[in-house]
Amino acid sequence: MQTPPVASYDDQKRAMNLSLAVAVLLLGVKVTAAVVTGSSAVYSDAAESVVHLLAVSFAAWALRLAHKPADETHHFGHD
């Protein structure tokens, strides 16, 4: 059985940046819809989008940290 190919760091960064952009866009749309409609359900969905944006931001930070090269205190890198 072969190991599946791993995406390059550039591909991973591109995907993460796209995910961040979509999360910000959806948050903006949901907040706008909540303000326009006054719907508590839409406000709730917008609040969930904030949590999603924070999670994607954390994942982006972790991706960048994991690809830092080794240094004096992290001899095998930052994985």
TIMIBA-654504 format. One record per residue: residue in one letter; chain; y, x, z negated of N, C-alpha, C, O in turn. Coordinates in Angstrom, 3 decimals, padded with zeros to 6 digits, m for minus. Example, Ala and Ser with C-alpha at 12.3 -4.5 7.8 and 13.67 -1.06 7.14 Angstrom:
! residues 2
SITE, rest, kette, n.y, n.x, n.z, ca.y, ca.x, ca.z, c.y, c.x, c.z, o.y, o.x, o.z
SITE, A, A, m005.690, 013.190, m007.800, m004.500, 012.300, m007.800, m003.300, 013.200, m007.800, m003.319, 014.236, m008.465
SITE, S, A, m002.250, 012.850, m007.080, m001.060, 013.670, m007.140, 000.030, 012.900, m007.870, 001.138, 013.409, m008.039
This chain:
! residues 79
SITE, rest, kette, n.y, n.x, n.z, ca.y, ca.x, ca.z, c.y, c.x, c.z, o.y, o.x, o.z
SITE, M, A, m001.176, 000.843, 000.000, 000.000, 000.000, 000.000, 001.245, 000.892, 000.000, 001.354, 001.821, m000.801
SITE, Q, A, 002.157, 000.605, 000.887, 003.369, 001.408, 000.989, 004.459, 000.853, 000.076, 004.529, m000.345, m000.200
SITE, T, A, 005.300, 001.770, m000.377, 006.452, 001.370, m001.178, 007.530, 000.835, m000.248, 007.814, 001.455, 000.777
SITE, P, A, 008.138, m000.301, m000.579, 009.193, m000.831, 000.295, 010.405, 000.103, 000.307, 010.679, 000.774, m000.688
SITE, P, A, 011.119, 000.146, 001.408, 012.286, 001.025, 001.483, 013.378, 000.579, 000.503, 013.542, m000.609, 000.228
SITE, V, A, 014.109, 001.554, m000.006, 015.205, 001.287, m000.936, 016.515, 001.381, m000.163, 016.702, 002.297, 000.638
SITE, A, A, 017.411, 000.445, m000.400, 018.710, 000.453, 000.282, 019.511, 001.673, m000.153, 019.396, 002.123, m001.294
SITE, S, A, 020.313, 002.202, 000.747, 021.160, 003.345, 000.421, 022.246, 002.910, m000.561, 022.529, 001.722, m000.717
SITE, Y, A, 022.838, 003.893, m001.211, 023.908, 003.597, m002.167, 025.064, 002.885, m001.476, 025.653, 001.970, m002.051
SITE, D, A, 025.399, 003.286, m000.257, 026.479, 002.612, 000.476, 026.144, 001.146, 000.736, 027.007, 000.276, 000.608
SITE, D, A, 024.898, 000.875, 001.098, 024.478, m000.515, 001.303, 024.534, m001.302, m000.003, 024.946, m002.461, m000.021
SITE, Q, A, 024.117, m000.666, m001.091, 024.168, m001.323, m002.396, 025.610, m001.615, m002.806, 025.908, m002.696, m003.313
SITE, K, A, 026.507, m000.644, m002.585, 027.926, m000.861, m002.911, 028.514, m001.977, m002.067, 029.266, m002.812, m002.570
SITE, R, A, 028.176, m001.993, m000.789, 028.683, m003.027, 000.113, 028.220, m004.410, m000.352, 029.008, m005.355, m000.376
SITE, A, A, 026.968, m004.522, m000.714, 026.428, m005.799, m001.196, 027.090, m006.213, m002.508, 027.394, m007.389, m002.707
SITE, M, A, 027.314, m005.256, m003.398, 027.947, m005.564, m004.678, 029.397, m005.984, m004.475, 029.865, m006.923, m005.119
SITE, N, A, 030.110, m005.302, m003.592, 031.500, m005.678, m003.319, 031.585, m007.060, m002.679, 032.494, m007.834, m002.979
SITE, L, A, 030.643, m007.366, m001.801, 030.603, m008.701, m001.204, 030.337, m009.758, m002.274, 030.960, m010.819, m002.274
SITE, S, A, 029.427, m009.468, m003.167, 029.119, m010.400, m004.250, 030.333, m010.619, m005.149, 030.606, m011.746, m005.564
SITE, L, A, 031.057, m009.552, m005.449, 032.283, m009.680, m006.254, 033.331, m010.513, m005.529, 033.971, m011.372, m006.135
SITE, A, A, 033.507, m010.265, m004.242, 034.503, m011.010, m003.465, 034.162, m012.494, m003.406, 035.042, m013.342, m003.554
SITE, V, A, 032.897, m012.806, m003.193, 032.477, m014.211, m003.139, 032.660, m014.868, m004.504, 033.082, m016.022, m004.580
SITE, A, A, 032.351, m014.154, m005.570, 032.519, m014.707, m006.918, 033.988, m015.016, m007.203, 034.302, m016.061, m007.772
SITE, V, A, 034.882, m014.120, m006.814, 036.320, m014.351, m007.017, 036.792, m015.527, m006.170, 037.543, m016.378, m006.645
SITE, L, A, 036.354, m015.573, m004.925, 036.736, m016.673, m004.041, 036.263, m018.019, m004.595, 037.036, m018.975, m004.647
SITE, L, A, 035.012, m018.092, m005.004, 034.485, m019.344, m005.545, 035.190, m019.741, m006.839, 035.443, m020.923, m007.073
SITE, L, A, 035.503, m018.766, m007.670, 036.242, m019.069, m008.895, 037.593, m019.672, m008.558, 038.000, m020.662, m009.166
SITE, G, A, 038.292, m019.089, m007.598, 039.586, m019.627, m007.186, 039.482, m021.040, m006.644, 040.306, m021.896, m006.968
SITE, V, A, 038.474, m021.289, m005.819, 038.274, m022.631, m005.258, 037.967, m023.630, m006.369, 038.503, m024.739, m006.374
SITE, K, A, 037.116, m023.246, m007.299, 036.731, m024.162, m008.376, 037.894, m024.448, m009.322, 038.070, m025.586, m009.757
SITE, V, A, 038.686, m023.435, m009.643, 039.852, m023.657, m010.507, 040.849, m024.563, m009.803, 041.399, m025.476, m010.418
SITE, T, A, 041.084, m024.323, m008.531, 041.992, m025.183, m007.760, 041.482, m026.619, m007.739, 042.250, m027.557, m007.956
SITE, A, A, 040.198, m026.792, m007.479, 039.620, m028.137, m007.455, 039.712, m028.802, m008.823, 039.961, m030.004, m008.914
SITE, A, A, 039.515, m028.031, m009.879, 039.601, m028.593, m011.226, 041.017, m029.052, m011.544, 041.209, m030.113, m012.137
SITE, V, A, 042.006, m028.262, m011.152, 043.402, m028.630, m011.399, 043.778, m029.860, m010.579, 044.445, m030.764, m011.083
SITE, V, A, 043.358, m029.895, m009.333, 043.701, m031.018, m008.451, 043.034, m032.311, m008.919, 043.672, m033.363, m008.953
SITE, T, A, 041.752, m032.232, m009.280, 041.015, m033.449, m009.633, 041.106, m033.807, m011.108, 040.973, m034.975, m011.474
SITE, G, A, 041.329, m032.815, m011.952, 041.344, m033.067, m013.392, 039.955, m033.353, m013.950, 039.827, m033.840, m015.073
SITE, S, A, 038.931, m033.060, m013.188, 037.554, m033.354, m013.584, 037.044, m032.324, m014.592, 037.118, m031.118, m014.356
SITE, S, A, 036.528, m032.815, m015.712, 035.978, m031.897, m016.708, 034.699, m031.227, m016.193, 034.385, m030.107, m016.596
SITE, A, A, 033.968, m031.895, m015.316, 032.767, m031.288, m014.734, 033.136, m030.095, m013.862, 032.446, m029.075, m013.876
SITE, V, A, 034.215, m030.217, m013.109, 034.640, m029.109, m012.252, 035.213, m027.980, m013.107, 035.014, m026.808, m012.789
SITE, Y, A, 035.930, m028.318, m014.198, 036.395, m027.289, m015.133, 035.199, m026.532, m015.713, 035.231, m025.308, m015.836
SITE, S, A, 034.156, m027.264, m016.064, 032.951, m026.644, m016.606, 032.316, m025.705, m015.586, 031.872, m024.612, m015.937
SITE, D, A, 032.272, m026.123, m014.343, 031.707, m025.280, m013.296, 032.570, m024.035, m013.090, 032.043, m022.950, m012.842
SITE, A, A, 033.882, m024.185, m013.189, 034.776, m023.026, m013.071, 034.546, m022.053, m014.227, 034.571, m020.838, m014.036
SITE, A, A, 034.322, m022.594, m015.426, 034.045, m021.732, m016.578, 032.746, m020.954, m016.368, 032.655, m019.782, m016.732
SITE, E, A, 031.753, m021.601, m015.787, 030.497, m020.916, m015.489, 030.725, m019.814, m014.458, 030.061, m018.778, m014.493
SITE, S, A, 031.653, m020.038, m013.551, 031.957, m019.022, m012.542, 032.598, m017.788, m013.168, 032.423, m016.675, m012.672
SITE, V, A, 033.339, m017.985, m014.257, 033.903, m016.838, m014.981, 032.763, m015.984, m015.541, 032.789, m014.758, m015.439
SITE, V, A, 031.771, m016.637, m016.128, 030.615, m015.920, m016.668, 029.878, m015.188, m015.542, 029.457, m014.043, m015.709
SITE, H, A, 029.730, m015.851, m014.408, 029.071, m015.223, m013.254, 029.856, m013.991, m012.791, 029.266, m012.950, m012.500
SITE, L, A, 031.167, m014.110, m012.724, 032.002, m012.986, m012.304, 031.869, m011.819, m013.283, 031.808, m010.664, m012.863
SITE, L, A, 031.826, m012.110, m014.572, 031.637, m011.048, m015.566, 030.276, m010.374, m015.393, 030.172, m009.152, m015.505
SITE, A, A, 029.244, m011.155, m015.122, 027.905, m010.586, m014.930, 027.850, m009.701, m013.686, 027.254, m008.624, m013.719
SITE, V, A, 028.461, m010.141, m012.602, 028.476, m009.340, m011.373, 029.307, m008.075, m011.586, 028.954, m007.010, m011.081
SITE, S, A, 030.404, m008.186, m012.329, 031.228, m007.009, m012.635, 030.431, m005.992, m013.444, 030.509, m004.791, m013.188
SITE, F, A, 029.665, m006.471, m014.417, 028.820, m005.579, m015.209, 027.772, m004.905, m014.326, 027.519, m003.708, m014.468
SITE, A, A, 027.169, m005.658, m013.424, 026.170, m005.087, m012.512, 026.800, m004.035, m011.601, 026.178, m003.010, m011.318
SITE, A, A, 028.028, m004.280, m011.139, 028.726, m003.304, m010.292, 029.002, m002.025, m011.074, 028.841, m000.924, m010.548
SITE, W, A, 029.418, m002.174, m012.330, 029.672, m001.008, m013.182, 028.369, m000.224, m013.388, 028.362, 001.004, m013.305
SITE, A, A, 027.267, m000.939, m013.657, 025.979, m000.284, m013.875, 025.511, 000.451, m012.619, 024.950, 001.542, m012.713
SITE, L, A, 025.736, m000.136, m011.457, 025.363, 000.515, m010.198, 026.132, 001.823, m010.031, 025.548, 002.850, m009.682
SITE, R, A, 027.427, 001.787, m010.277, 028.231, 003.012, m010.150, 027.788, 004.066, m011.164, 027.696, 005.249, m010.835
SITE, L, A, 027.516, 003.636, m012.393, 027.076, 004.569, m013.425, 025.726, 005.188, m013.065, 025.520, 006.383, m013.275
SITE, A, A, 024.823, 004.400, m012.536, 023.487, 004.894, m012.196, 023.521, 005.938, m011.086, 022.610, 006.761, m010.986
SITE, H, A, 024.541, 005.916, m010.265, 024.611, 006.858, m009.146, 025.494, 008.068, m009.431, 025.744, 008.877, m008.538
SITE, K, A, 025.966, 008.196, m010.667, 026.715, 009.402, m011.022, 025.744, 010.577, m011.073, 024.606, 010.425, m011.518
SITE, P, A, 026.185, 011.733, m010.625, 025.286, 012.893, m010.653, 025.074, 013.401, m012.082, 025.798, 013.033, m013.007
SITE, A, A, 024.076, 014.243, m012.229, 023.793, 014.844, m013.532, 024.972, 015.699, m013.984, 025.711, 016.245, m013.165
SITE, D, A, 025.136, 015.807, m015.303, 026.163, 016.674, m015.877, 025.566, 017.362, m017.110, 024.356, 017.301, m017.325
SITE, E, A, 026.408, 018.015, m017.918, 025.901, 018.783, m019.060, 025.208, 017.918, m020.104, 024.278, 018.381, m020.763
SITE, T, A, 025.638, 016.679, m020.267, 025.035, 015.814, m021.283, 023.995, 014.850, m020.716, 023.258, 014.219, m021.474
SITE, H, A, 023.932, 014.734, m019.411, 022.951, 013.867, m018.749, 022.226, 014.706, m017.693, 022.554, 014.652, m016.507
SITE, H, A, 021.247, 015.474, m018.139, 020.588, 016.455, m017.276, 019.833, 015.841, m016.099, 019.637, 016.497, m015.076
SITE, F, A, 019.415, 014.605, m016.237, 018.647, 013.948, m015.177, 019.442, 012.833, m014.518, 018.863, 011.953, m013.882
SITE, G, A, 020.744, 012.858, m014.661, 021.596, 011.812, m014.101, 021.849, 010.714, m015.119, 021.513, 010.855, m016.295
SITE, H, A, 022.430, 009.644, m014.672, 022.840, 008.555, m015.560, 021.965, 007.320, m015.414, 022.398, 006.216, m015.742
SITE, D, A, 020.741, 007.488, m014.926, 019.841, 006.336, m014.746, 019.497, 005.710, m016.070, 018.752, 004.731, m016.115
